Amino acid sequence: MRVFVAYGFNERDSWIPKFVFPIIKAFNDEAVDGANLQGAGAINDVIRKDIEESDLLIGFTTRREKIDGKDEWNTHTWVIQEMEHAYSKTIPVVEIRETSICSVGINSTIQQITYDDNHRDECLVKIVEAIGGKHAVLNLNLSLEPETFHNEIKDSISNSNYKCCYQFFKNDYKRLKTIDTDIIPMDEILYVRAKDIPRDSYIKVSIEFGGKKLESEFHSSEKIPIFPINLRPINFKKENV
C-alpha cells in the first residue's frame, strides 16, 4: 500500500517522519510526502499526481499560528489542500487533528483521530490501528473496458449525466452491498475507485447512461488489480413504480 503523509515541515512536527514513517514501513507499505512543495502556496501537479497514485492519505492538521483573541490555532494550508484533493479523488483520508485546531472544513465523513501533544503515544496507537484496518480491506482502481465504451460515455461524464455503482459480497450473495460512485478519467483511461472492499470478496460494476445499461460480471477482488473490468450491454428497461 502507498501512503501519502501530509504534514508541516517544521521542527515541531519532526516527530511525524521520525515515528509515523517507520510505522508505515513496518506494514511493508511505502510512505511518501510533499517535501518538494516550495513555500506555503497551492499544491502543485507533481504532488497531486503523488496523491492520486496513493492508496491512503494521512493528514496531520497540527498547530501553526494562534488566532488572536481565541484559544484556537490555524493549521497548514497545504495539508488541507492535500486532504481535499485526496477526498475529491475518492482516496481514503485519515485526519490527525491536534487539539484546539479551528474548523478546517474537511468533509465530516472522513476518519479523524485526535492528537494531544501531551499524549502522543495514544495517537500513535490509533494510527497503527487505522493502517491495520486498511490492510483488512482493499481499495481498488477498476479500469473500464472496452475502449469503444469510452467514446460513447464521454459526453455523459462531462455533463454528469450518468449513474454508476459497484456491488460486492463476501460469502453470501444475499448480503450484496451497492455503492454509488463516479467515473474518473485519468491518463485516457476510465476508472471506478472502489473503497474498503473486503478481501476474498466478489465485485461488479454497473453503469447507466443515454438509455443504456452496461455491467460487468462478478470478479474476485484479489484478481482485479491484474485484470480490467469488461463491461457488456444488457437489456435494460426502466419499470414504472
N, C-alpha and C positions, 0 to 999 in steps of 0.2 A: 504494500500500500504506500502511496506517495502522500505525505502530509505537508501542507504549506503552513508555516508558522508565521503569523503576523504579530509583530511586537515593536516596541520602541527601542531604537539603537542608542541606548544611553547607559550610564553606569548603574542607575537604579534598577534597570531591567536586565542587568547582565546575568542574573540568576536563571533567566529563561533558557538561553543556549547552554548554560552550564549544567542544568538539571533536567530540563524538558527534552532537549535533543537526545541525550542518552536513553531516556525512557522510550522515545520513538524508535530508536535504533535497536533497543532490546527486543522489540516486537518484530525485528527484521524488516522494518519499514524505512523509507527514505525521508529525511527531513530536509525541506527547502525553505528559503525565506526570500524577502525582498531587499536584501542587503545592498543591491546595486541601485536602489532608489536614491536619487540625489535630492537633498533638501526636503522641504515639507509640502511639496506640491502634489498634484494629482498623480496617481499611479500610472505607469507607462505601459506600452503594449507588451514589452518583454515580461513584465510582472503579470499582466492579465493572462498571457499565454501560460506562464508557470502555474497560475491558479487553475486555469481551465484543464490543465493536464494532471491535476492533483485529484486524489480520491477523498480528501478531507482537509478542511481548513480549521486551524485552531487560532483564534484571535484573542490577544491579550489587551483589553481596554484598561490599562493601568493609568495612574495619575500623571498628569503633565503640568498644567497650571491651575492654581487655586482661583476660584471665581470670587471676585470681590463681594464682600458682604454676605457670603454664603459658606456653609460648611460642605461645599461641593467642589469637585475638581473636573476640569476638562480632560479629555484623553487625546490620543494620537489620531489626527485626521486620516492619515493614510491607512491605519489599521481598520478604521470604519469603512473606508472605500474598498479595501481588500475583502472584508467580510461581505459587503453589499454585492460586490462583483461575483463572489463565490455563490451567494444565495441566488442571484439572478440567473446563474448557470446551473441551478439545482444541485450544486455541490454541497454536501453536508457541512454545517458550520457548528463549531463548539466555541462559545464565547466565554473567556475567563475574565470576569468583570471585578475589578477591585472595588472595595467598599468606598462609599462616598463619591462615586463617579456619577455625574449628571446623566440624564437620559440621553442615549446616543441614537435613538430612532431605528435600531435594527429590528427586523421582524421578530415579533414576540414568540413565534413558534420554534425558533432555534434553541438548541440545548445551551443552557447557561450554568456556569459554575462560579460561585462567589470566591473571590480571593481576598484574604485578610493577611496583610504583611506580617502580622504577629503570629499567624498560624499557617505558615507556608506549607508545612508538612501535610495538613489536611487537604489543601488544594492539590498537591502533587498526587495524593492517593486517588482523588476524584478524577484527575487527568488519566491516571493508569486505568481506572475503571471505564472511562469514556472510550479510550483507544481499544481496550479489550472488548468492549461491547461492539465496536465497529468490525472487529475481526470475526464476530459471530454471524455477521450478515455480509452481503455483497452489494456494492454499488456498481451497476453495470452501464456501460455505454453501448446501446444497441444500434448498430448501423443498419439502416433500412435499405433493402434491395427489392426489386431490380432498379437499375438506373433510369429506365424509362418512366418509372413512377415519379422520379424527381421533377421532370418537366411537367407532368400532369398536375402536381400539387403546389408548385412554386408560387402561383398567384394566390392560392388559398392560404399559404403560410404568410405571405406578405400582408394579407388582409385579416389574418387571424380568423379565417372563415373555415374552420375545420374542427373536428373533435378527435382526440387521441387518448387512448388509455392503455395500460398494461394490466394483465391479470396474472396472478400467481397462486400456487397452492403447494403445500408440503404434506405428503402422506395421504391427505383426504381431500378429494376434489370438491366435496360438499362445503369445504371451508375456503372456497375460492374468494380471493380478495381482488377488488377492482380499484385502480388508482388512476385518476385523470392526470394528464401530463401534457407537455408541449413538445413539439418537434424542434430540434436545434440544428440549424445549418452551420456546418463547420468544415472548412477546407474542402468545399464542394461535395461533402458527404452529409447526409441527413441522419441525425441521431435522436434516439429517445434515451434519456437517462433514467434508469430505474434504481430507486434508493431503498436500502435496508431490506434486500431480498434474502430470506433465509437460505443458508447453504442446503444443497441437496433438494431444492425445490424445482418447480417447473413454471415457465413463464411464456406468455404470448402477448403480441401487440395487435391492437385493432385501431383502424383509422377510418373516419367518415369525412367525405368532402364531395361537393358537387353532385350529390345524389348517388355517390358510390360508397361502397364499404370494402375495405381490404383488411385482411387479418393474416397472421402467421399461424403456424402450428405451435403446439407447446414444445419448448426446448428446455433441456436441462440447464439450470443456472450455472453449473460447473463447466459447461462447454461453450457458453455464449461468448466469452472473450476470444474464442477461436473462430467461430462461425458467425456470419452476418444473419440478420433476421430477414427471411424471404417472405414478402407479402404476396398474397394471392387474392384476386377479386372473388367475392361471394355474392350470391343472390341476396339482395337486400331490399326490404320493403318496410317502410315505417307503418306501424299499426296505429289505427285511431284509438285513442284512450277514452 
